[in-house]
């Protein structure tokens, strides 16, 4: 029952995240990959995304591979 309650609380967040990701275009990803050294904010977000997916390599090369 506790798991169901937690899932009910988290599901709207997951749904919002999925909706936000749907708005990312290929040209946005191409632009991001083309950066030689992205701003710190982008690096921080990408580090978090990689960690969620179990990738602990936080190099920009690894981040670009992930975006591909």
Secondary structure, 3 states (H helix, E strand, C coil): CHHHHHHHHHHHHHHHHHHHHHCCCHHHHHHHHHCCCCCHHHHHHHHHHHHHCCCCCCCHHHHHHHHC
